[in-house]
Amino acid sequence: MEAAPEARIDSKLIAELSEIVGHDGLTSRPTELKVYECDGWTLKKAAPDVLVRPRTTDEVSAVLKLLYRRGLAFVPRGAGTGLSGGCLPLNAPVMICTSRMNRVLVIDVMNRRIEVQSGVVNLHVTNAVKGQGYFYAPDPSSQVACTIGGNIAENSGGPHTLKYGVTTNHVLGLELVLPDGEVVELGGPVDEQCGYDLVGAVVGSEGTTGIVTRATLRLMREPEAHRTLLGVFDDVDAATRAVSAIIAAGIIPGAIEMIDQIIIRAVEAAFHAGLPQDAGAVLIVEVDGIPAAMDQQGQRLGELMRAAGARAVRIARDENERAMLWKARKRAFGAVGRLAPNYATQDGVVPRTRLPDILREIAAISRRYQLAIGNVFHAGDGNIHPILLYDERDSDQVRRAIDAGRDILKACVAMGGSLTGEHGIGVEKLAEMPIMFAPEDLMVMAELRRVFDPQQRSNPNKAIPTPGVCVEVTTPRRQVPV
């Protein structure tokens, strides 16, 4: 294979990129690039040398063809709401942000699908069709800001994916620009496709296969009715027993979310949602379906929670009270700013029956590293989100936060779980991949990646470590002072 040109940014490249995306679509000043030095995982920061913001697939293709000729690596970025450092530019001087590709292209409620550009905000998909009685099911807590392209990269979930599934269950087709600039169509407008599941290979690949520019998504019919319950418990053990009891009873709610005392107090201080601040934990449980079944299911859920130890159960009286409960849950991460200058959110998974065990282990890790750790997570599917509180101005606290996070992930795997449920591997968990996967597993993953990107220029040094070697996060091409 012909050797790639020397990888460097120069005035000629800047001019050529500007010709493609326009002057307003290009940023190269260090002071402006600082905005893009991290995503929601802030423990490591690095800025690109240049940021490109295309508006169309043709512009993305032209940019990637130019970078291919130059032998330059690049990192895709959506809204920057990721929580694993997935869009941190490691040895990738060019960042390509899809936020300006924000058009809803086709709405087809007859066939329950919608076609959007990758920069469309998650919540805007539902807003585009809710007047016709439909919604888009994956609902990350950041859905008011995160974009479809980022959701596809991370295979994002959300509270209601217990019943409805994660992003991969709702993506029918993709338009993907490969790292050499070729535009390919994967999947299509129908559920069943012949051949390999290439859409499934791209969803969750964390930007290592190229840049998704357009997606055809499945729409769901809005349920006729909801019942949203708040269960109040004196401790997290009782709350987790209630989770297991609900699932064992054969009830699959739309969502089962848990919030512990540390986060309850922060949420109440911020939003006054009516959560009891002396509770050890609360569960938000929601069922949906036909109106005739809702009262019975709500009553049964209340009985199960009380039997597991709930000291009180209340049902949201109207849509306003329901919205307030979900505001308390989905904005919990924002409220954490009242507790510490910085926080890191973990994303391990354990079997539901091991929730009491992992929460006890998290409490032990909190004591061991002398860091406060709050919990707010998708209890129904065992996807935990411990929130480690620290101050990045104290280097020792930063080190302890990283080590504590690694211990939590190791404990999840030891209990039969996994490293991530929806936040991805990114930079954060790269060194932990060999805990869960053998060298042969990692080799197969790397081979699949090379099908799309033989030179591994798309989001390099991410998601898949080199098998058989000690893995450490490499130094970014240019480290920005913080």
C-alpha positions in Angstrom: 0.0 0.0 0.0 1.3 3.5 -0.8 2.6 5.4 2.1 0.3 8.0 3.5 1.4 11.6 3.3 2.9 13.2 6.3 0.1 14.1 8.8 0.2 17.8 9.6 -2.0 20.9 9.7 -0.8 23.8 7.6 -2.2 26.9 6.0 -2.9 25.1 2.8 -5.1 22.5 4.5 -6.9 25.2 6.5 -7.7 27.0 3.2 -8.9 23.8 1.5 -11.1 22.9 4.4 -12.5 26.4 4.4 -13.4 26.1 0.8 -15.5 23.0 1.6 -17.4 24.2 4.7 -17.0 27.9 4.5 -15.2 30.3 6.9 -18.1 29.9 9.5 -17.7 26.2 9.4 -14.0 26.2 10.5 -12.3 26.9 13.8 -8.6 26.9 14.4 -7.9 29.5 17.1 -6.7 27.8 20.3 -8.9 30.0 22.5 -12.0 28.9 20.6 -10.9 25.2 20.4 -10.7 25.1 24.2 -14.5 24.7 24.2 -14.1 21.3 22.5 -11.3 19.9 24.7 -13.6 17.3 26.4 -17.0 15.9 26.7 -18.9 15.2 29.9 -16.0 13.1 31.2 -13.6 15.9 32.2 -10.8 14.0 33.9 -8.7 14.2 30.7 -8.7 17.1 28.3 -7.2 17.7 24.9 -8.2 20.1 22.0 -8.0 19.4 18.3 -5.8 21.5 16.0 -8.8 22.4 13.9 -12.6 22.0 14.1 -14.7 21.4 11.0 -18.5 21.8 11.1 -20.1 20.6 7.9 -23.8 21.0 7.0 -24.2 18.2 4.4 -23.2 14.7 3.6 -21.3 16.0 0.5 -19.3 18.3 2.7 -18.4 15.5 5.1 -17.4 13.3 2.2 -15.2 16.1 0.7 -13.5 16.7 4.1 -12.8 13.1 4.6 -11.4 12.7 1.1 -9.1 15.6 1.8 -7.9 14.1 5.1 -7.4 10.7 3.5 -5.1 12.2 0.9 -3.2 13.9 3.7 -3.1 10.8 5.9 -4.7 12.8 8.8 -6.7 11.2 11.6 -10.0 12.7 12.8 -12.5 12.4 15.6 -16.3 12.8 15.1 -18.2 14.8 17.7 -21.9 15.5 18.2 -23.1 17.7 21.1 -20.3 16.7 23.5 -22.6 15.2 26.1 -20.8 11.9 26.2 -19.5 10.6 29.5 -16.5 8.4 28.6 -14.2 10.7 26.7 -15.3 9.3 23.4 -14.7 12.5 21.4 -11.4 13.3 23.0 -8.9 13.8 20.1 -6.1 11.4 20.8 -3.5 11.7 18.0 -6.4 13.0 15.8 -5.7 16.7 14.9 -9.0 17.2 13.1 -12.4 17.2 14.9 -15.5 17.0 12.7 -18.6 18.2 14.5 -22.1 17.3 13.1 -24.1 19.8 15.1 -25.0 21.9 12.1 -26.5 18.8 10.3 -29.8 19.3 12.2 -32.6 18.8 9.8 -35.6 16.4 10.0 -35.7 15.1 6.5 -38.7 12.8 6.2 -41.6 12.0 8.6 -43.5 8.8 7.7 -46.0 8.0 10.5 -47.9 5.6 8.2 -44.8 3.3 8.3 -43.7 4.5 11.8 -40.4 5.9 10.8 -38.5 9.2 10.6 -35.4 10.2 8.7 -33.1 12.8 10.3 -29.6 14.2 9.9 -27.2 13.1 12.6 -27.0 16.5 14.3 -30.7 16.5 15.2 -31.3 16.7 19.0 -32.8 13.5 20.5 -35.8 15.3 22.0 -36.5 17.1 18.7 -37.3 13.7 17.1 -40.2 13.1 19.5 -41.3 16.8 19.2 -41.5 16.4 15.5 -44.1 13.6 15.7 -45.8 13.9 19.1 -48.7 15.9 17.7 -49.5 12.8 15.6 -49.4 10.5 18.7 -45.9 9.1 18.2 -42.5 9.2 20.0 -38.9 8.1 19.7 -38.2 5.7 22.6 -34.5 6.1 23.5 -34.5 8.9 26.0 -31.0 9.6 27.6 -31.0 12.0 30.5 -29.3 14.5 28.2 -32.0 14.2 25.5 -32.6 17.9 25.5 -29.0 18.4 24.2 -27.6 15.1 22.9 -27.8 14.4 19.2 -28.8 11.3 17.2 -25.3 10.8 15.8 -23.8 10.7 19.3 -26.6 8.4 20.4 -25.8 6.0 17.6 -22.1 6.1 18.4 -22.6 5.2 22.0 -25.8 3.0 21.6 -27.4 5.3 24.2 -30.2 4.1 26.4 -32.2 6.0 29.0 -34.9 5.4 31.7 -37.5 3.9 29.3 -35.3 1.5 27.5 -36.1 -1.2 30.1 -39.3 -1.8 28.1 -38.5 -0.3 24.8 -34.8 -1.0 24.2 -31.7 1.0 23.5 -30.7 2.9 20.3 -29.8 -0.1 18.3 -33.4 -1.4 18.6 -34.7 1.7 16.9 -32.3 2.4 14.0 -33.4 0.9 10.7 -30.9 2.5 8.3 -27.8 4.7 8.2 -25.9 6.8 5.8 -22.3 6.5 6.7 -19.3 8.3 5.3 -16.3 6.0 5.4 -12.9 7.4 6.4 -11.8 7.6 2.8 -14.8 9.7 1.9 -17.0 7.0 0.3 -20.7 7.4 1.2 -22.5 4.1 1.9 -26.1 3.2 2.8 -26.6 0.5 5.5 -29.9 -1.1 6.3 -33.0 0.6 5.0 -36.6 1.6 5.7 -37.8 -1.9 6.7 -37.2 -4.0 9.7 -35.7 -7.1 8.2 -32.7 -6.9 5.9 -30.8 -9.6 4.1 -27.1 -10.2 4.7 -24.9 -9.0 7.5 -26.2 -6.6 10.2 -23.9 -3.8 9.3 -26.2 -1.2 11.0 -25.7 -3.2 14.2 -22.0 -3.1 13.7 -21.9 0.7 13.4 -24.3 1.5 16.3 -22.2 1.5 19.4 -18.9 1.6 17.5 -18.0 5.0 19.1 -17.1 6.8 15.9 -14.5 4.2 14.8 -16.2 3.2 11.5 -16.6 6.7 10.0 -19.2 9.5 10.4 -22.9 8.8 10.4 -24.7 11.7 8.5 -28.3 10.4 8.3 -30.4 7.9 10.1 -33.8 6.3 9.6 -35.4 5.7 13.0 -38.3 3.6 14.2 -41.2 5.5 15.8 -43.4 4.2 18.6 -47.1 4.9 19.2 -47.5 7.0 22.3 -49.2 4.9 25.0 -52.7 5.8 25.8 -52.1 6.2 29.6 -49.3 6.2 32.2 -49.1 5.6 35.9 -46.0 7.0 37.5 -45.2 6.0 41.1 -42.7 7.2 43.7 -41.7 4.6 46.2 -39.9 5.8 49.4 -37.5 3.5 51.2 -35.3 3.8 54.3 -32.3 2.2 52.6 -31.1 1.1 49.2 -31.3 -2.6 50.1 -35.1 -2.4 50.4 -35.3 -0.4 47.2 -33.3 -3.0 45.3 -35.5 -5.8 46.7 -38.5 -4.0 45.3 -36.9 -3.9 41.8 -36.4 -7.7 41.8 -39.9 -8.2 43.1 -41.5 -6.1 40.4 -39.7 -8.0 37.6 -40.3 -11.4 39.2 -44.0 -10.6 39.3 -44.0 -10.5 35.5 -44.5 -6.7 35.3 -42.2 -4.9 32.8 -42.6 -1.2 33.6 -41.6 1.4 31.1 -38.9 2.5 33.6 -37.6 1.7 37.1 -35.2 4.4 38.3 -33.4 4.7 41.7 -32.0 7.7 43.4 -30.1 7.5 46.7 -30.0 10.0 49.6 -27.0 12.0 48.5 -28.6 12.7 45.1 -32.1 13.2 46.6 -30.9 16.1 48.7 -29.1 17.7 45.8 -32.2 17.4 43.6 -34.5 18.8 46.3 -32.2 21.8 46.8 -32.2 22.4 43.1 -35.8 21.6 41.9 -38.1 21.2 45.0 -39.6 18.1 43.4 -41.1 16.8 46.7 -38.7 14.0 47.3 -38.3 13.2 51.1 -34.8 14.2 52.1 -34.6 11.7 54.9 -35.2 8.7 52.6 -32.4 6.3 52.0 -33.5 5.8 48.4 -36.5 6.4 46.2 -37.8 4.5 43.2 -39.6 6.1 40.2 -41.6 3.4 38.5 -43.7 4.0 35.4 -46.1 1.7 33.6 -47.9 2.5 30.4 -50.5 1.0 28.2 -54.3 1.0 27.9 -56.2 3.0 30.5 -58.3 0.1 31.7 -55.1 -1.7 33.0 -53.4 1.2 34.6 -55.2 1.4 37.9 -54.7 -2.3 38.5 -51.0 -2.3 37.6 -50.4 0.8 39.7 -52.1 -0.9 42.7 -50.0 -4.0 42.2 -46.8 -2.0 42.0 -47.6 -0.3 45.2 -48.3 -3.6 46.9 -44.9 -5.0 45.7 -43.0 -2.0 46.9 -44.6 -1.9 50.3 -44.0 -5.7 50.7 -40.3 -5.0 49.9 -40.1 -2.4 52.6 -41.4 0.9 51.1 -42.5 3.2 53.9 -44.7 5.2 51.4 -45.9 4.9 47.8 -47.6 7.7 46.0 -48.9 7.9 42.4 -48.5 11.1 40.4 -51.9 12.8 40.4 -51.6 14.5 37.0 -49.2 15.2 34.1 -47.6 18.1 36.0 -46.7 15.9 39.0 -45.4 13.2 36.6 -43.3 15.7 34.8 -41.8 17.0 38.0 -40.8 13.4 39.1 -39.1 12.9 35.7 -37.5 16.3 36.0 -36.0 15.3 39.3 -34.6 12.1 37.7 -33.3 13.5 34.4 -31.8 16.6 35.8 -30.1 14.9 38.8 -26.7 15.1 37.2 -27.0 18.9 36.9 -28.0 19.1 40.6 -24.8 17.4 41.6 -22.9 20.6 41.0 -24.2 21.7 44.4 -22.3 18.9 46.0 -18.8 19.2 44.6 -16.8 21.2 42.0 -16.5 18.1 39.7 -18.0 14.7 39.3 -17.4 11.6 37.2 -20.3 9.2 36.3 -19.6 5.5 36.0 -21.7 3.2 33.8 -21.3 -0.4 34.8 -23.9 -3.1 34.6 -24.8 -5.9 37.0 -27.5 -8.5 37.1 -30.6 -7.0 38.9 -30.2 -9.6 41.7 -26.7 -8.2 42.4 -27.8 -4.6 42.9 -27.6 -4.8 46.7 -24.1 -6.3 46.4 -22.8 -3.7 44.0 -24.2 -0.8 46.1 -22.6 -2.2 49.2 -19.3 -2.5 47.3 -19.6 1.1 46.1 -20.2 2.3 49.7 -17.0 0.4 50.6 -15.1 2.0 47.8 -16.3 5.4 48.9 -14.9 4.8 52.3 -11.7 3.3 51.0 -10.9 6.3 48.7 -12.5 8.9 51.0 -14.7 10.2 48.3 -18.4 10.8 48.4 -20.3 8.7 45.8 -24.0 9.2 45.0 -26.2 6.9 42.9 -28.9 7.5 40.4 -29.4 4.8 37.8 -31.6 2.5 35.7 -32.4 0.0 38.4 -34.7 -2.1 36.1 -31.9 -3.3 33.9 -29.0 -3.2 36.4 -27.3 -0.3 34.7 -25.7 1.7 37.5 -24.5 5.3 37.5 -22.3 5.9 40.5 -21.4 9.6 40.7 -17.9 10.2 42.1 -17.5 13.6 43.6 -14.1 15.3 43.6 -12.3 18.6 43.1 -10.0 18.6 40.0 -7.9 21.3 41.6 -6.6 18.6 44.0 -4.5 16.1 42.1 -4.8 13.5 44.8 -8.6 13.6 44.6 -8.4 13.2 40.8 -6.2 10.1 41.2 -8.5 8.7 43.8 -11.6 9.3 41.6 -9.9 7.4 38.7 -8.9 4.5 40.9 -12.3 4.3 42.6 -14.0 4.2 39.2 -11.8 1.4 38.1 -12.6 -0.6 41.2 -16.3 -0.1 40.6 -16.0 -1.5 37.1 -13.9 -4.4 38.2 -16.6 -5.3 40.8 -19.3 -5.1 38.1 -17.5 -7.6 35.9 -16.7 -9.9 38.9 -20.5 -10.0 39.7 -21.3 -11.1 36.1 -21.9 -7.7 34.6 -20.1 -5.5 32.1 -18.0 -2.4 31.8 -20.7 -0.2 30.2 -24.4 -0.1 29.6 -24.7 3.1 27.5 -21.8 5.5 28.0 -19.3 3.5 25.9 -15.6 2.7 26.5 -14.1 5.9 25.1 -10.9 6.9 26.9 -12.2 6.3 30.4 -12.5 2.5 30.2 -9.9 1.5 27.6 -7.5 0.0 30.2 -10.3 -2.1 31.6 -11.3 -3.9 28.4 -8.9 -6.8 29.0 -10.8 -7.4 32.3 -13.8 -8.5 30.3 -12.4 -9.6 27.0 -9.6 -12.1 26.0 -6.9 -11.1 23.5 -8.7 -13.1 20.9 -11.9 -11.2 21.5 -10.1 -7.8 21.1 -8.4 -9.0 17.9 -11.8 -9.9 16.4 -13.1 -6.4 17.3 -10.1 -4.8 15.8 -10.5 -6.8 12.6 -14.1 -5.7 12.3 -13.1 -2.1 12.7 -10.5 -2.4 9.9 -13.3 -3.5 7.5 -14.6 0.1 7.7 -11.4 1.9 8.5 -8.2 -0.1 7.4 -5.9 2.7 8.5 -7.7 3.3 11.8 -7.8 7.0 11.2 -11.4 7.5 12.5 -11.3 8.2 16.2 -8.0 6.4 16.8 -6.9 5.0 20.1 -10.4 4.5 21.3 -12.8 1.7 22.3 -10.5 -1.2 21.5 -7.1 -1.5 23.1 -4.3 -3.4 21.4 -4.6 -7.1 22.5 -1.9 -8.7 24.5 -0.2 -5.6 25.7 -0.5 -3.3 28.8 -3.0 -0.6 27.9 -2.5 3.0 28.9 -4.2 6.1 27.5 -1.8 7.7 25.1 -0.8 11.4 25.4 -3.0 13.5 23.1 -1.4 15.1 20.1 -1.8 18.5 21.8 -2.6 18.9 25.4 -4.4 22.0 26.3 -3.6 23.6 29.7 -6.5 23.6 32.1 
